[in-house]
Amino acid sequence: MNDQAVCCYRHPDRETGIRCTRCERPICPDCMVSASVGFQCPECAGGGGAGGGTGAGPRATAPRTIAGSVHVADPRLVTKIILAVNAGLWIAVMAGGEGLLSALEMLGRARVVDGGPLEGVAEGQWYRLLSAAFLHQRPEHIALNMISLWWLGPPLEVALGRLRFVVLYVLSALGGSALSYLVAAPNQPSLGASGAIFGLLGATAVLMHRLKYDMRPIIALLVLNLIFTFTWSDIAREAHIGGLVVGAAVAFGMVHAPRGRRALVQWGTAGAALVVIAAMVFVRTQELTGG
């Protein structure tokens, strides 16, 4: 046997490339217990497991996912809420809320009405950085984004936990808006959940790599979406790239955090992402206002 081979902790004679998503010990197929995300060893799953060896009774603490979250009854709750907010605002806009659209869309600095006051993030309307990520105008736009959210959201919500998933989604949305604010023309409005969705896409790639899943499907999907981003017209490219980078970075900190310092690394990564976003907003605001 190769001296460098990794073997199952319960069956030292069996090589394996799979690790428990909770304790990270190597486990062979006979010891793998299917979990919501990946596989767990028999002890972390709460029982003795298959294949013999020394089993353990139910643990005092509930099994946790790779990011340290506990399993919940409804793994789609937050995804459903985000979807409902997007759908509700879209209905409100379709019902004649053009004023609502112009008040909440992403805008750096411009006069929405000829002769009216200057509006936008540079004028202190920072809420636009987030509110724009819940707005849609065309039916096909919201349909595509919500289908993507329904597909990408639940697995991440399960793996990260509800609070971490909310943080990931919000920071991805803010990252997309902040890069748009920094790079795009100040009078160029934009809206849509695409920045946040790209953040979920980047986070999914990070999670799949961490669990040693086949990366080819997610890489193909990423490449395809990036091709659309840079070839289709009327797309906020900056929002897509900003959301993708922030989502991947935050997810990396969440799923690679060592167990002993999990909270420090996870929330430190999220805090660092927020600081970078705030810095971009500050720099651009100073540039536009001459402050």
N, C-alpha and C positions, 0 to 999 in steps of 0.2 A: 504493500500500500504506500502511496505517496506520502512522504513525511509532512507535506504542506496541505494534505487533504483535510477538509472540514467534515467531521463526523457527528452523527446524532448524539446528543448528550445522554440519551437513554440507551442507545445501541451503538457503542463505540466502533463496531465493525462495519457500520453502514455510512458511506459517504453521502453528503447531501448539500444542496445549494440553497435550501429553504431555512429561514429563521422564524421563530415566533415573533409576531408583530408586537407583542407586549414586552417580553423579557429579552428578546433577541437571541435566545439560545438556538443552536442548530437543531432541526428536527427532521426525521426521515418520513416517508409517506405513511408508515404505520402509526406514527405519533401525531400527525397533523390533524388538527380539529378545525374544520371550516369556521371562519368568523365572518363578520360583516365585511371586513376588509382584510384580505390575506388569510393566514392560518395562525393558530395559536398552539402551544404545547398543551398536553393534557392538564398540567397543573394550573396554568393560567386560564384554561377553559373551565376549570372547576371540577375535574374528575380524574379518574385513573387513566383513561384512554386505552387505545388498542396497542397490541404488540407486546404485552407483558411489561416487566420492569416495575419500578416502585411508583405506584400511583399515589395520589394525594386526594384527600377529601375536599369538599367545597371550600373555597377560600373565603376568608372573612371579608375581603373587599371584592367588589364586582370587577369582572374583567374589563380592561381598558384597551383602547385602540392604540395605534402606533404613536399618536400625538398626545396620549394621556387622557382622552375623554372617556366617559362611561357610555355604555349602550343605552339608548332610549327607545321608548315604544314607537314613536313616529319619527323615522329618520329623515322625513321630508318636510317637517314643520316649517323651518326657516325658509326653505326653498319656496314653499307654498305662499308664505307671507310676502316674500319679495315679488313673486309672480303676481299676487293679488294687487300689490301697490302699483306695479307697472300697468296692469290691466285697468285699474281704477282711474289712473291719471290719463291713460289713453282714451277711455270713454269720456272723461271730462273734457279733453281737448276736442274730441270729435263732436261733442255736443255744443260746440261753439265757443270753446275757451281759448280763442286766439290770444287774448290778453294773458291768460294763464301761461300759454306757451312762451310768449315773449318775456314774461316775468321770471320764468324758471330755467330757460335754456342756457347753455353755456355761452357766455359773451365776455370778451376781454374788456373792451371799452368802446362804446359807440352811442349814438343817439338813435334810440328805437323809433322815435317819432321826429320828423323834421322840425327843427326849432325847439325840440324838447330838451330836457336835461341829459347829461351824460349818464349812462348806466353801465353796469358790468362789474366784474370782479375787482377791477382797479378802483372802482368807486365805493368799495366796501361791501359789495353784494357777494360775499364769499360763499353763501349758501348755494350759489349757482354751480359751484364745483361738484356738488353732490346731487342737487335736485335734477340737473340735466341728465344724470345717469338713470333716471326713472321715467324719462319722457320719450314718447315716440309719436310720430305723425302718420307715417304710411302703414297700412295694414301688414304688408309683407315684411316691413322692418321689425315690428313688434313680434310678428309670428316667428321669424327666424331666431330672434334673440331669446324668446321665451321657450322655444323648443330646445335651444342650446342650454338654457338654464336648467330645464327639467332633466336633461340628459347628464349634464356635468355636475349639477348641484348636489343631489342626494349622496353619491359616493363620497364626495368631499365633506359633506355635512356629517356623515357617519364617521369618517376617519379623523376629522379635526375636532368634532364636537360643535354644538350650536354657537357658542360664543366665539370660538376661534373662526368658525366659518363666516359669521357676520363681520368680524374684523377683516378677514381676507377679502370679502366682497367689497366692503366699504373702502378699504385702502386701494384695491384695484381700481375702483371707480374714481377715487380721488387722484390716483396716479395718472390715469388717462386724461382727466380734465386738466390736471396741473401741467402736463407736457403740452397739451393743446394750448393752454394759456401762455406758456412760455415761448412756443415756437410759431404758432399760427398767427395770422393777422388779427389784431384786436377787435376788428369789426366783423369777424367771421363767426356767425353763430353755429353751434353744433348741439346735438342731443342724441340720446340713445344709450342703451345698456351695453353697447359693444365693448367698451373699455373694461367693464367689470367682467364680461363674458370671456374676453381674452385673458383676464387675470385667472379665471377659473381653468381655462385651457392650459395655461402655464403651470398652475398648481397641480393639475391632473398629471402632467408630464413628470413633475418632480415626485409626486406620490408613486406613480408607476415605476419610476427608476428606483426609488427607495425600496419598494417591495419586490424588485427584480422581476417585474412583469415584462412581457414582450413590448418593446418600445416602438416597433414599426408602425402600428396603427395610429398612435398619437402623434408621431413625427410626421406621418403622411397628412394627418388632419391639420397640423400646425403649418406645414408648408403650403397646403392648399389655401388655408385662410390668409396666409401672408401674401400669396399670389393675388387673391381677390383684393386684399387691402391696397396693394400698390398698382393694380391695373384697373380697377373699377373707379368711376368718377363719383363725386359727391360722397366720399367716405372720409371720415375724420381719422386719417392715418395716425396722427399723433396720439389720439386716444387709444387706438388699438395697441400701439407699441408701448405706451406708458403703462397701460393696464397689464399687458403681458409681462413686462419686466418686474413690476411691483408684485404681481400675483405670484410669479415664480420665486422671487426673493423671499417673500413672507412665508410661503409654503415650505421653502427649503429650511428656514429656521424652525418651523413648527414640527416638521417630521424628522429632522436630524438632531434635534435637541437631545443631549444626554439625559438619561432618567434622573440623575442626581441634581441636575441644574435645569430641568425642563422649563419651569415657569420663567426663570431668569432669561434663558436664551429665547424662548418663544416671544415673550412680551418685549424683550429688548430688541428683537428683530422688527417687531411691529412698530415699536417706538422709533427706531432708526428710520424706517420707511416713512413714517409720519413727519419726522424732522426734515428729510430730504424733500418731501412734497411741500412742506411749509417754506423751505428755502427757495424752491422754484417760484412759488407764488410771491414771495417777498421780493425777489430779484426782478421779476417781471413788473410788479406793481411800482417799484421804484423807477424802473425804466419808462413806464407809461406816464407816470404822474410827475416825474422829475423831482421826486422827493429825496 
